[in-house]
Amino acid sequence: MPTITFEGQEYFCAGDETILECMTRHGVLLPSSCQSGACQSCMIRALEGTPPPESQSGLKDTLKQQNFFLACICKPTGDMSIGLSSVSPRKTVKVTEKELLNESVVRLRLERPSGFSYRAGQFINLLRPSDELTRSYSLASIESDDFLELHIKRVPEGKMSNWVFDELQLGDDVVFFGPAGDCFYISGRIEQPLLLVGTGTGLAPLYGILRDVFSHRHTGPIHLFHASLATAGLYLEQTLRDLHAEHANLTYTPVVLHGEPPEGGLQGNLVDIPSHVLGSLSGYRVFICGDPAIVNALRQKCFLAGASMQDIYSDPFVFSPHD
């Protein structure tokens, strides 16, 4: 009988029993609802051991890669250690670079701890050492970089962002834990067309994903739309234009809601632009990051334009008024 380890306790799983049935029999109540693999409310993570492929049915590839599975349809074939989430230890690193990308966005580069593994597009949780104020920021760096890169937007009266802008200095210590998130690129299907859409510092994970895509020699067409209220809010324009010049399969389109767009850009509502420019999105893999309302509207718009929901990855930035 396989042994299931959960929160330090061991439980024996009967021959034809699912993990959810096993834990329920032992008096451990895991989140669940439909018990048929449809609602995904019983999704948990294998910390040790390999979940059977059928227990990952219907999950996105990024979740499968992180060993998530559905307890209600998982009949283990060997011992497993499971958890509702994987909490990583805190790490203390130094600030190695700080640079303004525009008047309201700063690029922060941190030391990369030895052995720290992540996927471009995931996020880490940054802590202010003095009081442990915590905020989540997406990684714009990729696995081959020897640093971790964050793009942080100054928020009026924001506790964390104003501390980063006004007080944090090169050589200072910061603390973080992570990574987390499932908005990242999975290698394979290198001819598949890709759509990357973001607002504001939603460009950070998209920039990391874009660099990761190129490191895997993706050959399919890649369309990047980055939007801001006005041209002044855009950043990394020249860097993205240089990438466009280096890679024939990349199209970069800056978008502004108000005023004159930059050269090669568009003016209008970002939600409507990708499907208007590209037409059908059938067969596309889509990455959407930034303002939650826009992300949610774009998810629906891309789905209605033909993209499979399994191929739509998103990271809505939920801002606290005191970020």
Order of alpha helices (4+ residues) and beta strands (2+ residues): beta-beta-alpha-beta-alpha-beta-beta-beta-beta-beta-beta-beta-alpha-beta-beta-alpha-beta-alpha-beta-beta-alpha-beta-alpha-beta
